[in-house]
Amino acid sequence: MTTVYDVESGALVKAAAEDLKTKIKAPEWAPFVKTGVSKERPPEDPNWWYVRTASLLRKIYLKGPIGVSHLRKEYRSKKNRGVKPEASFLASGKIIRLGVQQLEGLGFIKKTKANEGREITPAGVKYLDNLAHKVKTA
């Protein structure tokens, strides 16, 4: 059986983003929001919400259980501060929180009992493994 570990991450996230378009809805403010304090402009890709949500699902599959604060560190980036040295800033927590909540609504992830964050459910594992199999055979 093909798993997430057997395929390229970019291809899997792209396939999952295309599939998630039919399952979740991007918030109305998504075209206007920056993905973090270190960014100067919103993302140029109109489907960035689905790509981020698919990426969140993959990260929780690989690193779970993981909380929102650790996911913010995973998506952090450096800010150009002019003459001063660059500094690393965390990603937006609202975007990650809402994406995780949408994935919880689909039943792909769940909160752990010990408040360690979110972990993937068997339905989420099956969903990603089936997508990985489709990506590998295509």
N, C-alpha and C positions, 0 to 999 in steps of 0.2 A: 504494500500500500504506500502510496506517495504521501509525504507529509510536508509541512511548511519548510522543513530543513532541506528538502531536496530540490527546491526551485529558487530562482533568483527573486530577491525581495521586491525589486521594482516591478517585475511582471506580475507578481502575486498581488501587490497592493493595487496596481492598475486594474486588474481583473475584479478584485473585491470592490473597488470604488465604483466600477460600472454596474455591478450587481446591487450594491447598496443604494444606488440612485432610485431603485424601485421600492425599497423597503423603508428608507428614512427620508425626512424632509429637512433641507437646510433652513436655518432661521432666516427671517426676512432681513436681518442686519448683516448677514454674512458677506455681501459684496462690498461693504463699507468699512469693515473692521480690520485692524492690523492683528497679526498673529502673535505679537509680543511688543514689549516696550522698546526693544532694540531695532525694530523695523521702522522704516520711514513711510512706507506705503502698504496698502492692502495687497494680497496676492493677486497676480495677474490672471491666473487660471480660474475660469468661472466655476469649475467643479472642485475647487480646492477643499471644500467642506467634506466631500465624500472621500477624497484621497486621505485627508487627515483622520477621518473616522476609521477607514480601512487600516491605516498605519497604526492607529491606537489598538485596534483589535489584534493585529499581528504582534505588537510589542507586549500586550498583555498575555498572549499565547506563549511567547518566548520567555518573558521575565516575570510572569505573575507568580504569586500575588504581588501587586504593585499599586501604590497609591497615587493620587493626583499630584502630590508634591514631587514625587520622583519622576512622574511623567513630564512635569514641567521642566525638570532638569534634562530629560532626554531630548526635548525639543528646543532647548535654549540656543541662543546665538550671540555673536559678538556685536557690539554697537560701535559704530564709527563716531568717536567723540571729538573729531577735529584734531587739534594739536595734542591733546591728551592721549595716553595709551588706550587701546581698546579694552573694553571690559565685557565680561560675560553677563548676560541678563536672562532671567527665566522667561519661558513662553507664557502666553496668556492662560490663566487658570480657568476662566469662564468657558473658553473654547473646548478645552480638554474635559472639563466637568460635564458640559452639555453633550459632547460626543460620547462619553462613557455612559451617561444616562440613557442616550438613545440606544446604545448597544445593550444595555441592561433591559430596556423595553422589548428588544427583539429576543431576549433570552440567551444571548451569546456570552455574556459575562455576568458575574454576580459578586456581591460583597462577601468577604470572608467573615466567619463567625468571630475571629479573634481581632477584628478591626485592623487587619494588615493591609487592607486595600481591596482591589478587585482581582478576581481570578477568572479564568475561562471555564465555561460550562462544557459538558459533553456535546451539547448542540453546537457550540461555537467551534469546538475541535473538529467536529464532523463537517461543518460548513467550510472552514479553512482548508481542511485536508481534501475535500472534494474539489474546491477551487484549485488547489495545488496540482491535483491530478489532471484537471482540465488544462491548466497552463503547461504542464509538462508534456502532455500528449499533443498539444496544438503546435 
